């Protein structure tokens, strides 16, 4: 069996394991999704102006995504630390890059489902209207940004997972790093939503920037995950 095939199998096994744990626990459905929806509702009450809500809806979607992502990452690595699963994989000699890819894939699936919920909430609650091209651009934005967020989230989740005070350490480490993704995703989503008169064509350069960040985070994460977790 080639090294690539072995990594692929390990990555899909790790992703399947994480998604199975989530499916059995229903944490995303029963806790994280309601939390994200409540954040969106609180934003609506705080701003209380349809014009303002429609203009800032893209930023609110991604802020709610980041807040929810922190909860998902902390829980994922708390489970790993509690039962020693990650340590067992490392002791068994499993390629850390395959572990990183697998956990990132599982996080991508969860984040994308959550983002779809948040975009739907923005359409219903904030009165956002999208054209067909805007909808397509929104989906591409979600996919591209999700890759970057999942990769950097897995990397820093592994770093903070075994540390004391990881609940407060993870946001301090993660949020400054994902700031470029937040900015790019917000601008691309503004174009998709047509917020403040933005045109759909204005979003594609931002999507390209998101793709660059996704590639950088994926490569760096694959290389650095093993040493960081070992430390």
Secondary structure by P-SEA (a helix, b strand, c coil): ccaaaaaaaaaaaaaaaaaaaaaaaccccccaaaaaaaaaaaaaaaaccaaaaaaaaaaaaaaaaaaaaaaaaaaaaaaaaaaaaaaaaaaacccaaaaaaaaaaaaaaaaaaaaaaaaaaaaacccccccaaaaaaaaaaaaaaaaaaaaaaaaaaaaaccccccaaaaaaaccccaaaaaaaaaaaaaaaacccccccccaaaaaaaaaaaaaaaaaaaaacaaaaaac
